Amino acid sequence: MRLIYFDFPGRGEAIRDTLRLGGIPFEDARVNFAEFMVLRKEGRLPWDTLPVLELDDGTMLGQSNALLRWAGLRAGLIPPDPIDALRVDALLDNIEDYGTRISVSIRVTDDGLRAQLRAELTERWLPEWFDLLQRRILEAGHGWLAGKTLSIADLKAIHLIDKVTNGSLAGLRTDALQTFPVLAAWRAHVHEFRQEHKLP
Ligand SMILES: N[C@@H](CCC(=O)N[C@@H](CS)C(=O)NCC(=O)O)C(=O)O
């Protein structure tokens, strides 16, 4: 089985983390943009996008949240309580909603428009998102986004939160979590978990 994605965290890292945590053997296949375009032109990508999971018989499966849920079920990283599992699903959708706003600000070619989108992210969308996530953590009551233990929602969220606070995106603040102490504590908690489990 191969997980095919670009050589950055993006929509792939939570799936990689989950497969690793579940002890599910897979080949971590990383492609560049030219290789992605070849796969796409050959019609091998079911949704024309990455990530895809290629099964041993050549079947190609896509859509990152679907792959993450599939891996999460096998790895035991979806809460057993069906309502908590629904909460995890809702979080995956929510992370995509905000992730899309961030991706748009990466893909635009006009510098002025990019600066405007980054300002809107800093002033409105990111604080709004961080507040929503803090509310979820407080509601769940165990330091994770949903349920009693770390789930695929925490793994999906951490890579996007890191991306918007690690200084790699001009115009976004590296200290943006300073006014969100619950979320900052959650981030430390997830990083500790990843280190304890020797995730790269
Ligand atoms: N809803 C899809 C979105 C996939 C997607 O847009 N993937 C990006 C990389 S994160 C991609 O393939 N971009 C290349 C392109 O569309 O040109 C999913 O979650 O898998």
PDBQT file of the ligand as one rigid body, heavy atoms in Angstrom, charges set to zero:
ROOT
HETATM    1  N1  LIG A 301     -10.863  17.682  -1.053  1.00  0.00    +0.000 N 
HETATM    2  C1  LIG A 301      -9.591  17.178  -1.496  1.00  0.00    +0.000 C 
HETATM    3  C2  LIG A 301      -8.690  18.331  -1.880  1.00  0.00    +0.000 C 
HETATM    4  C3  LIG A 301      -7.380  17.811  -2.406  1.00  0.00    +0.000 C 
HETATM    5  C4  LIG A 301      -6.443  18.904  -2.882  1.00  0.00    +0.000 C 
HETATM    6  O1  LIG A 301      -6.848  20.011  -3.271  1.00  0.00    +0.000 OA
HETATM    7  N2  LIG A 301      -5.153  18.561  -2.857  1.00  0.00    +0.000 N 
HETATM    8  C5  LIG A 301      -4.143  19.492  -3.296  1.00  0.00    +0.000 C 
HETATM    9  C6  LIG A 301      -2.895  19.301  -2.443  1.00  0.00    +0.000 C 
HETATM   10  S1  LIG A 301      -3.227  19.572  -0.719  1.00  0.00    +0.000 SA
HETATM   11  C7  LIG A 301      -3.761  19.202  -4.726  1.00  0.00    +0.000 C 
HETATM   12  O2  LIG A 301      -3.816  18.080  -5.183  1.00  0.00    +0.000 OA
HETATM   13  N3  LIG A 301      -3.326  20.271  -5.398  1.00  0.00    +0.000 N 
HETATM   14  C8  LIG A 301      -2.806  20.208  -6.722  1.00  0.00    +0.000 C 
HETATM   15  C9  LIG A 301      -3.704  20.833  -7.734  1.00  0.00    +0.000 C 
HETATM   16  O3  LIG A 301      -4.933  20.760  -7.572  1.00  0.00    +0.000 OA
HETATM   17  O4  LIG A 301      -3.172  21.351  -8.688  1.00  0.00    +0.000 OA
HETATM   18  C10 LIG A 301      -8.963  16.339  -0.388  1.00  0.00    +0.000 C 
HETATM   19  O5  LIG A 301      -9.227  16.633   0.784  1.00  0.00    +0.000 OA
HETATM   20  O6  LIG A 301      -8.230  15.387  -0.694  1.00  0.00    +0.000 OA
ENDROOT
TORSDOF 0
